[in-house]
Amino acid sequence: MISHFDEKLLKFIYHLSREQRYLNSIEAAEYLSNKGIKVTDRTVRRWFDFLKSVGFQYFPSPKYDSIGLDYAVVILFGVKNEGVFDIIPYDMYIDKVMSLSHCKHAYVCYYSVPFGKMNQFKEFWSTAKKMGIVKDFILLESKAATFIFSPFHKVITNGVISFEKVDEKDNEHFIKLLEENMKYTPSLDPHPLVKKNPFLVPVLLEYYRKHVSSIDVWNNLKEKLGDRVWKEYLHRFRRKSSDGRGVFFVQQALKLLKNNSDFVQQMRVIYDMIYISHNIAMMYAYVKLRKIEDVVELARKISKYGVHVNISLPRDNSKKEVLFYIVTNNKSIVKIVGTCLEFARARPYIFINDFDYSKKFWNEERFSLDYANLFDPRTCSWRYSHEVYISKLKELAS
């Protein structure tokens, strides 16, 4: 019987997060062997099956700018009607939080925004504020988040989180990813390969937040797109259409995606059992820095107290504003706040996640972009119906 917090299992999850490509069981066994962890393909398959049964997600974290989307994080204060979250169909993640600065609830919302629509997106939230649906908001135009994963086998023992064994060098692999992301300039146009082969878009999105087979992906594509999968995405091969060929095209697309850093920021792992740890705490820190370069040292110090840390950098480095999401333990909150104060040019916003309430927003429908209705493969563009969204705001306010 495998234990939820078996040391070898946690090492396995940690090493999956460090490899920059999506690994199947055979590749994972070979990769682990090269790291000195001798396991067979059969053992890895058994681990994957066990993890899936208790709640585990392993997937490539996309660079959405490669498929025509920008990122935005919106922090909302004084939300009068949560129906506002159901209007724009590009929300990716929502948490209800408690602001330690204001002692009031707020919401942290991650969105993807079609290229060229950011001003309309900002206007939507300004209109919501004028209508009294929200009291105020902060909007950060961001890059794809960088994720730092501490060695799970060092920080979790029998379901208890402790950072005494963490060495600062443990996270240098991810700090380098952060430094690379700081230098990265997001595209203003979909990737040339996407324009040539828009089938890459649904394949990339089907793997998001899921550990699935190519057969599963093909079946999901068929269910969502119907005949359009052959008419609009694979029209050159329509005369010889079959499930076997469809699976083959999925595999070819995945091979291209996972070997191309233009499409994938890094691999992500989400292990649900971490969130039942006895002393877990989840928090956000929105920090205005003196200079953007300080984010590296700040991330290095904060990550010593994080099971994992997500860092949303500004799209434009001159903005010098960063959002951290930190999974930590209760006694490290004060240390993290103090560390943020060292680097901040103004008092940072600190939020504690209302975990039990936030779970109502965590579902596959909200996590998944509805590419079947929003993406047009003929023009390689995303539909954004600004006037419709404003009209719905007015209905909400009436």
C-alpha positions in Angstrom: 0.0 0.0 0.0 1.4 3.4 -1.0 1.4 6.1 1.6 0.2 9.6 0.6 3.5 11.1 1.8 5.9 8.3 1.0 9.3 9.8 0.6 10.0 8.1 -2.8 6.6 9.2 -4.1 7.2 12.8 -3.1 10.7 12.7 -4.7 9.0 11.4 -7.9 6.6 14.3 -7.9 9.3 16.8 -7.2 11.5 15.6 -10.1 8.6 15.7 -12.5 8.4 19.4 -11.7 12.1 20.0 -12.5 12.1 18.4 -16.0 11.1 20.9 -18.7 9.1 18.4 -20.8 6.1 16.2 -20.4 7.2 12.6 -19.5 5.3 9.4 -19.9 6.0 6.5 -17.6 8.9 5.1 -19.6 10.5 8.5 -20.0 10.0 9.2 -16.3 11.6 6.0 -15.2 14.6 6.7 -17.3 14.8 10.3 -16.1 14.6 9.2 -12.4 17.3 6.5 -13.0 19.6 9.2 -14.3 19.0 11.1 -11.0 20.0 8.1 -8.9 16.4 6.9 -8.2 16.2 3.4 -9.6 12.6 2.6 -10.5 11.0 0.6 -13.3 8.4 1.7 -15.8 5.9 -0.5 -13.9 6.5 1.3 -10.6 6.1 4.7 -12.3 2.8 3.6 -13.8 1.7 2.4 -10.4 2.6 5.8 -8.9 0.7 7.6 -11.6 -2.3 5.5 -11.1 -2.2 6.0 -7.3 -1.7 9.8 -7.6 -4.6 10.1 -10.1 -6.8 8.2 -7.6 -6.1 10.6 -4.8 -5.9 13.9 -6.8 -2.9 14.8 -8.9 -2.4 17.0 -11.9 0.8 17.0 -14.0 0.8 19.2 -17.1 2.7 21.7 -19.2 2.1 25.3 -18.2 1.5 27.1 -21.5 2.9 30.4 -22.7 -0.5 31.8 -23.8 1.1 34.5 -25.9 2.2 31.8 -28.3 -1.5 31.1 -29.1 -2.7 34.7 -29.1 -3.5 35.5 -25.5 -2.2 37.9 -22.9 -2.3 37.4 -19.1 -4.0 39.7 -16.5 -4.4 39.3 -12.8 -7.3 41.3 -11.2 -7.6 41.9 -7.5 -11.1 42.9 -6.7 -12.4 44.7 -3.5 -15.9 45.0 -2.4 -17.6 42.7 -4.8 -21.3 43.1 -4.6 -22.3 40.3 -7.0 -20.2 37.2 -7.8 -22.2 36.9 -11.0 -19.5 39.3 -12.4 -17.2 36.3 -12.7 -19.5 34.6 -15.1 -19.5 37.3 -17.8 -16.1 37.2 -19.4 -15.3 33.6 -20.5 -11.6 33.9 -20.1 -11.2 33.5 -16.4 -8.7 30.8 -15.4 -8.6 30.8 -11.7 -10.4 32.7 -8.8 -9.7 32.7 -5.1 -11.6 34.5 -2.3 -9.1 36.0 0.1 -9.0 38.0 3.3 -7.0 41.2 3.1 -4.8 41.6 6.2 -4.4 45.3 5.4 -8.1 46.0 5.2 -9.5 43.1 7.2 -12.0 42.6 4.4 -12.6 40.0 1.8 -11.3 40.4 -1.7 -10.9 38.2 -4.8 -7.8 37.3 -6.8 -8.7 36.5 -10.4 -6.4 35.2 -13.2 -7.5 35.9 -16.8 -6.3 35.3 -20.3 -7.1 38.2 -22.6 -7.1 38.0 -26.4 -4.4 40.1 -28.1 -5.5 43.6 -28.7 -8.4 43.5 -26.1 -6.6 44.5 -22.9 -8.0 48.1 -23.0 -11.5 46.8 -23.4 -10.8 44.3 -20.5 -9.7 47.3 -18.3 -12.8 49.2 -19.4 -15.0 46.3 -18.3 -13.6 46.5 -14.7 -13.8 50.3 -14.7 -17.4 50.1 -15.7 -18.1 47.5 -13.0 -16.6 49.9 -10.5 -18.7 52.8 -11.8 -21.8 50.7 -11.6 -21.0 49.7 -8.0 -20.6 46.0 -8.7 -17.1 46.2 -7.4 -15.7 48.9 -5.0 -12.2 49.0 -6.4 -9.6 46.8 -8.3 -6.0 46.4 -9.1 -5.1 45.1 -12.5 -1.7 43.6 -13.3 -0.8 42.9 -17.0 1.5 39.9 -16.5 3.6 37.3 -18.2 3.1 33.6 -17.8 3.7 32.8 -14.1 6.9 31.2 -12.9 6.5 28.3 -10.4 9.0 27.3 -7.7 8.5 23.9 -6.2 10.5 23.1 -3.0 11.6 19.5 -2.6 8.4 17.9 -1.3 10.2 15.1 0.4 12.1 17.6 2.5 9.2 19.9 3.4 6.4 17.4 4.1 6.6 14.6 6.7 3.5 12.6 7.6 1.3 15.4 6.4 3.1 18.2 8.4 4.9 21.1 6.6 8.3 22.2 7.8 11.1 24.1 6.1 14.0 23.3 8.4 15.6 21.0 5.9 15.3 23.3 2.9 18.6 24.6 1.5 18.6 27.9 -0.5 20.3 26.0 -3.3 17.4 23.6 -3.6 15.4 26.2 -5.6 18.1 27.6 -7.8 16.8 25.6 -10.8 13.5 27.5 -10.6 15.2 30.8 -9.8 17.0 30.5 -13.1 13.6 30.0 -14.8 12.4 33.2 -13.1 15.5 35.1 -14.4 14.8 33.8 -17.9 11.2 34.9 -17.6 12.2 38.4 -16.6 14.2 38.7 -19.8 11.4 37.2 -21.9 9.3 39.6 -24.0 5.9 38.2 -24.7 4.8 38.0 -28.3 2.3 40.4 -29.9 1.2 37.8 -32.5 0.4 34.1 -32.4 3.4 31.8 -33.0 4.1 31.1 -36.7 3.6 27.4 -36.1 0.1 28.0 -34.7 -0.8 30.0 -37.8 0.5 27.2 -39.9 -1.2 24.5 -37.8 -4.0 25.8 -35.5 -4.5 22.2 -34.3 -1.7 22.9 -31.8 -4.1 25.2 -29.8 -6.7 22.6 -28.7 -4.1 20.0 -28.1 -2.1 22.4 -25.8 -5.2 23.3 -23.9 -6.5 19.8 -23.5 -3.3 18.9 -21.6 -3.7 21.9 -19.3 -4.2 20.8 -15.7 -4.6 17.2 -16.7 -2.5 14.0 -16.9 -4.1 12.3 -19.9 -3.2 10.1 -22.8 -3.3 11.1 -26.5 -6.4 8.9 -26.9 -8.2 10.8 -24.1 -7.2 14.1 -25.8 -8.5 13.0 -29.2 -11.8 11.9 -27.7 -12.2 15.2 -25.8 -11.4 17.1 -29.1 -14.1 15.1 -31.0 -16.6 15.7 -28.2 -16.1 19.4 -28.1 -15.5 20.1 -31.8 -17.5 17.4 -33.6 -17.0 17.5 -37.4 -15.2 20.8 -37.1 -12.0 18.9 -36.0 -11.7 17.6 -39.5 -13.3 20.5 -41.4 -11.5 23.4 -39.7 -8.4 22.0 -38.0 -7.3 18.9 -40.0 -9.1 19.7 -43.3 -6.1 18.7 -45.4 -6.5 15.1 -44.1 -10.3 15.0 -44.1 -10.7 12.4 -46.8 -8.7 9.9 -44.8 -10.2 10.8 -41.4 -10.2 8.1 -38.7 -9.7 7.9 -35.0 -6.3 6.3 -35.5 -5.1 9.2 -37.6 -6.6 11.6 -35.1 -4.6 10.2 -32.3 -1.5 10.3 -34.5 -2.0 14.0 -35.1 -2.4 14.6 -31.4 0.9 12.8 -30.7 2.7 14.7 -33.4 1.4 18.0 -32.0 2.4 17.1 -28.5 5.9 16.1 -29.7 6.3 19.5 -31.2 4.9 21.4 -28.2 6.9 19.6 -25.5 10.2 20.1 -27.3 9.6 23.8 -28.0 10.1 26.3 -25.2 8.1 28.9 -27.2 4.9 27.1 -26.1 5.6 25.8 -22.6 6.8 27.8 -19.6 7.6 24.8 -17.5 6.0 21.6 -16.1 3.5 21.9 -13.2 2.5 19.5 -10.5 -0.5 19.8 -8.2 -0.8 17.1 -5.5 -4.1 17.5 -3.7 -2.9 15.7 -0.5 -0.6 18.6 0.2 -3.7 20.7 0.8 -4.9 18.5 3.7 -1.6 19.1 5.6 -2.3 19.9 9.2 -0.6 23.3 9.3 -1.0 24.5 5.7 -1.5 28.2 4.9 -2.1 29.8 1.5 -1.4 33.5 0.9 -0.9 36.1 -1.7 1.5 39.1 -1.6 1.2 42.0 -4.1 4.4 43.9 -3.9 5.5 47.1 -5.5 9.3 46.8 -5.8 12.0 49.6 -5.8 13.4 47.9 -8.9 12.2 44.9 -10.8 15.5 43.1 -10.4 14.8 42.7 -6.7 12.2 40.1 -7.5 14.9 37.5 -7.9 16.3 37.9 -4.4 12.8 38.3 -3.0 11.7 35.0 -4.6 14.8 33.3 -3.4 14.1 34.3 0.2 10.3 33.6 0.1 10.8 30.2 -1.6 12.6 29.0 1.6 9.2 29.1 3.3 7.1 27.8 0.4 5.9 24.3 -0.6 5.4 26.0 -3.9 5.4 29.7 -5.0 3.8 31.2 -8.1 5.3 34.5 -9.3 3.4 36.7 -11.8 5.8 39.2 -13.3 4.6 42.4 -15.0 4.4 42.2 -18.8 6.4 45.5 -18.8 9.3 45.3 -16.4 9.1 49.1 -15.8 5.9 48.5 -13.8 7.9 46.9 -10.9 4.8 45.2 -9.5 4.7 41.5 -8.7 2.1 39.1 -7.3 3.3 36.1 -5.3 1.1 33.1 -4.4 2.6 31.0 -1.6 1.7 27.7 -0.2 3.4 27.7 3.3 2.7 26.8 6.9 1.1 28.9 9.6 4.2 29.9 11.4 6.0 31.2 8.3 3.4 33.8 7.4 5.1 36.5 9.5 8.5 35.7 8.0 7.1 36.0 4.5 5.4 39.4 5.3 8.6 40.7 6.8 10.6 39.6 3.8 8.2 41.4 1.5 8.5 44.6 3.5 12.3 44.5 3.1 12.0 44.9 -0.7 8.7 46.9 -1.1 8.6 50.6 -2.0 5.1 50.8 -0.5 3.1 48.8 2.0 2.4 45.4 0.2 -1.0 43.9 0.0 -1.1 40.6 1.9 -4.0 38.2 1.5 -4.9 34.9 3.2 -6.7 32.4 1.0 -10.2 31.5 2.2 -9.6 27.9 1.1 -13.0 26.4 1.9 -14.9 29.1 0.1 -12.5 29.3 -2.9 -13.1 25.7 -3.7 -16.4 26.6 -5.2 -14.5 28.3 -8.0 -12.2 25.4 -8.7 -13.7 23.3 -11.4 -12.6 22.1 -14.8 -15.1 24.4 -16.6 -13.5 27.4 -15.1 -9.9 26.1 -15.5 -10.4 25.2 -19.2 -10.6 27.7 -22.0 -13.7 27.1 -24.2 -11.7 27.0 -27.4 -14.5 25.3 -29.3 -16.6 28.5 -29.0 -13.9 31.1 -28.6 -11.1 30.3 -31.0 -11.4 30.7 -34.7 -8.8 28.4 -36.4 -9.3 30.1 -39.8 -8.1 33.5 -38.5 -6.1 32.2 -35.5 -7.9 34.7 -33.3 -10.0 34.6 -30.2 -13.5 36.1 -30.0 -14.0 38.8 -27.4 -17.5 40.3 -27.3 -17.0 43.5 -25.4 -20.4 45.1 -26.0 -22.1 41.8 -24.9 -20.0 41.8 -21.7 -20.9 45.4 -20.9 -24.6 44.7 -21.5 -24.4 41.8 -19.0 -22.8 44.1 -16.5 -25.8 46.5 -16.8 -28.2 43.6 -16.3 -26.2 42.6 -13.2 -26.4 46.2 -11.8 -30.1 46.6 -12.4 
